[in-house]
Amino acid sequence: MSYLYHVLDVDVQVDHDDKENTSLHVFNKLWQSEFAQDCLLVFSTGRSLKLYNELRVIWQLVCCISYITSNWSCTLFAVACTPR
């Protein structure tokens, strides 16, 4: 059985004032060690796919299986991620 985790606003997950990305690194480690094996991650954001991908690279977001825009006008599944 897989569980679905939905991060409602990916921009809230990124703390632009935290230059060390402490909370984001904690989330990434926790996700990889405890949840990634049997859970699916979905990010929602008001960003376009291009801007989301830029954010993902800059802030080192973990890969998600789906990306949803804020007004649900664009839903992409199996968003390609390159390993870090």
N, C-alpha and C positions, 0 to 999 in steps of 0.2 A: 504494500500500500504506500502511495506517495502522498505527501502533504503539500499543499500549495501555500506559499508565503507571498503576500502582495504588499509591496512597499508603495504606499499611496502617493508619495511625492518624493522622488529621488533627490530633489534639490534640498529637502529638509535633512536628508541623511548626510549631506555634505556640509560641514561647518566651515564656511569660508574664512572665519577668523582663526581657526586652528591650523596653523602652518605645518604642524607635525602630523595632522590627520589622525590623531589618537583614537577618537571614537570610531572612525571609519575602519582603521586597522583592527580594532577590537571586533567589530562586526564581521569583517572579512575572515579573520581567524576563527571566530565562532562558527560562521557559516560553513567554512571548509572542514572544520574538525567534527562538527556535530550534526549538520543538516544536509550538506550537499549530496550525500550518498543516497538519500531517500526522499528528498524534498525538491520541489520546483519553485523557482523564484521568478516573480513577475514585478517589473518596475512600471510605475505610471509617472508621467511627467508632462508638462506643458511644452517641452522642447521638441523640436523636430528630430528625426532620426540622426541627421548630421550633427546637430548640437548635442544630442545625447551621447553619440560616439566620442565627440571631443571631450565631454565631461567624464565619460568612462575612462578614457586614457589618462587625462590630467589627474583625476582623483582616485584612480585605481579601483573602480567599482568591480565587484565580482560579476561574472556572467549570469545573465538571466535567460530564461527560456521564452519570455515574451516581453514585449515593450508595448505600452498603450499610451497614446497621447491623452491630454487632459480631457478633451471632449469626446473621446472614444472614436474619433474619425479615422484613426489609423491604428490597427492592431497587427503587430508582426509576431509570428511565432518562430521559435528556434533562431533567435538573433545570433548571428555568427560572432563568436568571440575568439580572439587569438590568445593563446596562453601567455602568461606573464613570466 
